[in-house]
Amino acid sequence: MGSGGYTAVHVFDDRFIRLTNVTLASGTPAVIDALLERPAQSFTMPSDIRTSSFAALGASVHPRARPGSAIINPQAIPHAVKGPDVPQLTTALGFLALPDEAPDHDFGPMAYGDFLDPLWKKWAQLGFSLTVTVAAPGAASSADIATGFHGAVPIAEVPNPFVPVISPPGSPTVDGMDATDDLASPVTLTPSIAWSPPSLGAPTHYMVAVNEVISHAGATEIAPVLVAQVYGTSFRVPPAFLATGHTYYAAIAATDAGPWDVLDGNYDAWLFPENDAERITGLFSPGNQASVHRPPRGP
């Protein structure tokens, strides 16, 4: 849909079949022969996408973050879309994607079909991607970190226009040193990662992921180390997770997950609504403890 710099990919469910009162026996082969029908594209959602508003926040993601594409993806989920125990089972109803670095554009009402019964509730996945390129020491090639802005909201709460509702955390530090870009001095094996609240939005919590940047056969690879949910603006990496001389970065996401963000042990649940924006720190490396730069102590 659209043309030239305003071209977007619009995909919607074109055929469906609804089967009720079907019984399948475990271990017994079965064949279902049915004619697919075309669903009426009778539902719409806004698709006024302001990519420049996201790109303007790119430097707050990382100094070298490159803007990418935007997506709006209407979906449906059984039963409720609000609560701490929303199931992960979901089905896509359509998809709208803009190419990288596309300009702002209002594509008008985005049509999609709804062929599910009333027990299924509609929601939308929203996103604007950015990319940060890193290279491991000694590697001949680099690797891309996919990051950006993400949202999962009931269909009635899709922002119009689609602009950021929360920004990345600010002023990242590792062991008290500025971590906006790569650190020149080594850190401890249990570094304190800190940040300031975002300039836009009010996060309910932060998600902190520490990843290792590895050189493997001359190529840069990224390996997960840990993920923590934090209800403050600092996190200390526990012992035994980092190794001296290895290279790491932290991804800090400011997350607004509404009043349903409750740790109840159900890790297979969706939480709606949820919006987040991620900050990527510079690379840092633990050094020998005797040589580690330590920030001056306060009075």
C-alpha positions as CSV (number, residue, x, y, z in Angstrom):
1,M,0.0,0.0,0.0
2,G,1.2,3.5,-0.7
3,S,3.8,4.4,-3.3
4,G,7.5,5.6,-3.5
5,G,8.9,6.4,-0.1
6,Y,5.5,5.8,1.4
7,T,5.3,2.1,0.4
8,A,4.3,-0.3,3.1
9,V,3.7,-4.1,3.2
10,H,0.1,-4.8,4.2
11,V,-0.8,-8.4,4.8
12,F,-4.2,-9.7,6.1
13,D,-5.7,-13.1,6.7
14,D,-7.3,-14.1,3.4
15,R,-8.9,-17.5,4.0
16,F,-10.2,-19.3,7.1
17,I,-12.3,-22.2,8.2
18,R,-14.1,-22.6,11.6
19,L,-14.6,-26.1,12.9
20,T,-16.6,-26.8,16.0
21,N,-17.4,-30.1,17.8
22,V,-14.3,-31.8,16.4
23,T,-12.8,-34.7,18.3
24,L,-9.4,-36.1,17.5
25,A,-8.0,-39.2,19.2
26,S,-4.4,-39.1,20.2
27,G,-2.2,-41.4,18.0
28,T,-5.0,-41.9,15.4
29,P,-4.5,-40.3,12.0
30,A,-7.3,-38.0,10.8
31,V,-8.1,-36.0,7.7
32,I,-10.3,-32.9,7.7
33,D,-11.6,-31.9,4.2
34,A,-13.1,-28.4,4.3
35,L,-13.4,-25.4,2.0
36,L,-11.7,-22.2,3.2
37,E,-13.8,-19.0,3.2
38,R,-12.8,-15.4,2.7
39,P,-13.3,-13.3,5.8
40,A,-14.9,-9.9,5.5
41,Q,-12.3,-7.1,6.1
42,S,-14.9,-5.3,8.2
43,F,-12.6,-4.1,11.0
44,T,-10.1,-1.2,10.9
45,M,-7.4,0.2,13.1
46,P,-5.4,3.5,12.7
47,S,-2.1,3.4,10.9
48,D,-0.7,6.9,11.1
49,I,2.9,6.1,11.7
50,R,5.4,8.9,12.8
51,T,8.7,7.2,12.2
52,S,10.6,10.5,12.7
53,S,9.4,10.6,16.4
54,F,11.1,7.3,17.0
55,A,14.2,8.1,15.0
56,A,14.6,11.3,16.9
57,L,15.1,9.2,20.1
58,G,17.8,7.0,18.4
59,A,20.7,8.7,20.2
60,S,19.1,7.8,23.5
61,V,19.1,4.2,22.5
62,H,22.8,4.2,21.6
63,P,25.1,6.9,20.0
64,R,25.4,4.8,16.8
65,A,21.9,3.3,16.7
66,R,20.5,3.1,13.1
67,P,16.8,3.6,12.6
68,G,14.9,0.7,11.0
69,S,11.3,-0.2,10.3
70,A,7.9,0.2,12.0
71,I,5.2,-2.5,12.3
72,I,1.6,-2.7,13.4
73,N,0.3,-6.2,13.8
74,P,-3.3,-6.8,14.9
75,Q,-3.8,-10.2,16.6
76,A,-6.4,-12.0,18.7
77,I,-6.1,-13.9,22.0
78,P,-8.6,-16.1,23.7
79,H,-10.5,-14.7,26.7
80,A,-9.0,-11.5,28.3
81,V,-6.3,-9.2,27.2
82,K,-5.9,-7.7,30.6
83,G,-4.7,-9.5,33.7
84,P,-1.6,-11.2,35.0
85,D,-2.5,-14.6,33.5
86,V,-3.3,-13.9,29.9
87,P,-2.4,-17.0,27.8
88,Q,0.3,-16.8,25.1
89,L,-1.8,-18.5,22.5
90,T,-2.5,-15.9,19.8
91,T,-3.3,-15.6,16.1
92,A,-2.4,-12.9,13.7
93,L,-5.2,-11.0,11.9
94,G,-3.0,-8.8,9.7
95,F,0.4,-7.1,9.4
96,L,1.6,-3.6,8.3
97,A,5.3,-3.1,7.9
98,L,7.2,0.0,6.7
99,P,10.7,-0.3,5.0
100,D,13.8,1.0,6.9
101,E,14.0,4.7,7.4
102,A,10.6,5.3,5.8
103,P,9.1,8.9,6.2
104,D,6.1,9.7,8.4
105,H,2.8,8.7,6.7
106,D,-0.8,8.2,7.5
107,F,-2.0,5.1,5.6
108,G,-5.6,5.6,6.8
109,P,-7.7,3.0,8.4
110,M,-6.0,-0.4,8.2
111,A,-8.6,-3.1,7.3
112,Y,-8.4,-6.6,8.7
113,G,-10.8,-9.6,9.1
114,D,-12.2,-11.0,12.3
115,F,-13.3,-14.6,11.8
116,L,-13.1,-15.7,15.5
117,D,-15.9,-16.0,18.0
118,P,-16.5,-13.4,20.8
119,L,-14.2,-15.2,23.2
120,W,-11.2,-14.0,21.3
121,K,-10.2,-10.5,22.1
122,K,-8.2,-8.3,19.8
123,W,-4.8,-6.7,20.6
124,A,-2.0,-5.1,18.5
125,Q,1.8,-5.6,18.5
126,L,3.6,-2.3,17.8
127,G,7.2,-1.7,17.1
128,F,10.0,0.5,15.8
129,S,13.3,-1.2,15.3
130,L,16.8,0.1,15.6
131,T,20.2,-1.6,15.1
132,V,23.5,-1.2,17.0
133,T,26.6,-2.8,15.5
134,V,29.3,-4.2,17.8
135,A,32.5,-6.1,17.2
136,A,34.3,-8.4,19.7
137,P,38.0,-7.8,20.3
138,G,40.0,-9.6,17.7
139,A,37.0,-10.5,15.5
140,A,37.2,-9.9,11.8
141,S,33.4,-9.2,11.5
142,S,30.8,-7.4,13.5
143,A,27.3,-8.4,14.7
144,D,24.1,-6.4,15.0
145,I,22.0,-5.9,18.1
146,A,18.3,-5.6,17.4
147,T,16.7,-3.1,19.7
148,G,14.1,-0.4,19.8
149,F,10.5,0.4,20.9
150,H,7.9,-2.3,21.5
151,G,4.2,-2.3,22.5
152,A,1.4,-4.8,23.1
153,V,-1.9,-3.1,23.7
154,P,-5.6,-3.8,23.3
155,I,-6.8,-2.9,19.8
156,A,-8.8,0.0,21.2
157,E,-5.7,1.5,22.7
158,V,-3.5,1.7,19.6
159,P,-2.1,5.2,19.6
160,N,-3.2,7.5,16.8
161,P,-0.8,8.7,15.6
162,F,1.7,5.9,16.4
163,V,4.4,7.8,18.4
164,P,6.6,6.8,21.3
165,V,4.8,6.6,24.7
166,I,7.9,5.8,26.6
167,S,11.6,6.6,26.0
168,P,14.8,4.7,26.8
169,P,16.4,5.1,30.3
170,G,19.0,7.9,30.4
171,S,22.6,8.3,31.7
172,P,23.8,4.7,31.9
173,T,26.8,4.0,34.1
174,V,28.8,0.9,34.9
175,D,30.7,1.0,38.2
176,G,30.1,4.7,38.2
177,M,31.7,5.3,34.8
178,D,29.7,6.7,31.9
179,A,28.5,3.8,29.8
180,T,26.8,5.8,27.0
181,D,29.6,4.5,24.7
182,D,32.3,1.8,25.2
183,L,34.3,2.0,28.5
184,A,38.0,2.6,28.3
185,S,38.7,1.4,31.9
186,P,37.9,-2.1,33.2
187,V,35.1,-2.8,35.6
188,T,34.7,-5.2,38.5
189,L,33.4,-8.7,38.2
190,T,30.2,-7.7,40.0
191,P,29.7,-4.2,38.4
192,S,26.8,-1.9,39.4
193,I,24.8,-0.9,36.4
194,A,22.8,2.3,36.9
195,W,20.6,4.7,34.9
196,S,18.2,7.5,35.2
197,P,14.4,7.4,34.5
198,P,13.3,8.0,30.9
199,S,12.4,11.5,29.8
200,L,9.1,10.2,28.4
201,G,6.6,7.9,30.2
202,A,6.5,6.4,33.7
203,P,7.9,2.9,33.8
204,T,6.6,0.3,36.3
205,H,9.9,-1.5,36.2
206,Y,13.1,-2.1,34.1
207,M,14.4,-5.2,32.4
208,V,18.1,-5.5,32.5
209,A,19.9,-8.0,30.2
210,V,23.6,-8.5,30.2
211,N,25.1,-10.2,27.1
212,E,28.6,-11.2,26.2
213,V,30.2,-10.2,22.9
214,I,32.3,-13.1,21.7
215,S,34.8,-13.7,18.9
216,H,34.2,-17.1,17.5
217,A,36.2,-18.3,14.4
218,G,36.8,-14.6,13.6
219,A,33.1,-13.7,13.8
220,T,31.4,-11.6,16.4
221,E,28.7,-13.5,18.3
222,I,26.3,-12.4,21.1
223,A,25.5,-14.7,24.0
224,P,23.0,-14.1,26.8
225,V,24.4,-14.0,30.3
226,L,21.5,-12.9,32.6
227,V,18.2,-11.1,32.6
228,A,16.8,-9.3,35.7
229,Q,13.5,-7.5,36.4
230,V,14.4,-4.4,38.5
231,Y,12.1,-2.0,40.4
232,G,14.7,0.8,40.7
233,T,17.4,2.5,38.7
234,S,20.4,0.3,39.5
235,F,21.3,-3.4,39.5
236,R,24.5,-5.1,40.6
237,V,25.6,-8.2,38.6
238,P,25.9,-11.1,41.1
239,P,29.1,-13.1,41.4
240,A,30.1,-15.8,39.0
241,F,28.3,-14.4,35.9
242,L,31.1,-12.4,34.4
243,A,34.7,-13.4,33.6
244,T,37.9,-11.3,33.6
245,G,38.9,-10.1,30.2
246,H,35.6,-10.9,28.5
247,T,33.5,-8.2,26.8
248,Y,29.9,-7.4,27.7
249,Y,27.1,-4.9,27.2
250,A,23.8,-4.3,29.0
251,A,20.4,-3.7,27.5
252,I,18.2,-1.7,29.9
253,A,14.5,-1.5,28.9
254,A,12.1,1.0,30.6
255,T,8.8,-0.9,30.7
256,D,5.3,0.2,31.5
257,A,3.2,-2.9,32.0
258,G,0.2,-1.4,33.8
259,P,-1.2,-2.6,37.1
260,W,-1.3,-6.2,35.9
261,D,2.5,-6.5,36.2
262,V,2.6,-9.0,39.0
263,L,5.2,-11.6,39.6
264,D,3.0,-14.7,40.1
265,G,5.3,-17.4,38.8
266,N,3.4,-17.8,35.5
267,Y,6.1,-17.1,32.9
268,D,3.8,-18.3,30.1
269,A,1.5,-15.2,30.4
270,W,1.2,-12.1,28.4
271,L,0.9,-8.7,30.2
272,F,-1.3,-6.1,28.6
273,P,-0.9,-3.3,28.0
274,E,2.9,-3.1,27.8
275,N,5.2,-0.6,26.2
276,D,9.0,-0.5,26.5
277,A,12.0,1.3,25.1
278,E,15.5,-0.1,25.4
279,R,18.9,1.5,26.0
280,I,22.1,-0.3,24.9
281,T,25.2,0.5,26.9
282,G,28.7,0.7,25.6
283,L,30.9,-2.4,25.8
284,F,32.7,-3.1,29.1
285,S,35.1,-5.6,30.4
286,P,36.1,-6.8,33.9
287,G,39.8,-6.5,34.6
288,N,42.2,-7.7,37.3
289,Q,40.8,-6.4,40.5
290,A,44.0,-4.5,41.4
291,S,43.8,-2.6,38.1
292,V,40.1,-1.8,38.1
293,H,39.3,1.9,38.0
294,R,37.0,2.7,41.0
295,P,35.0,5.9,41.2
296,P,35.8,8.3,44.0
297,R,34.0,7.7,47.2
298,G,31.5,10.2,48.5
299,P,31.9,12.0,51.8
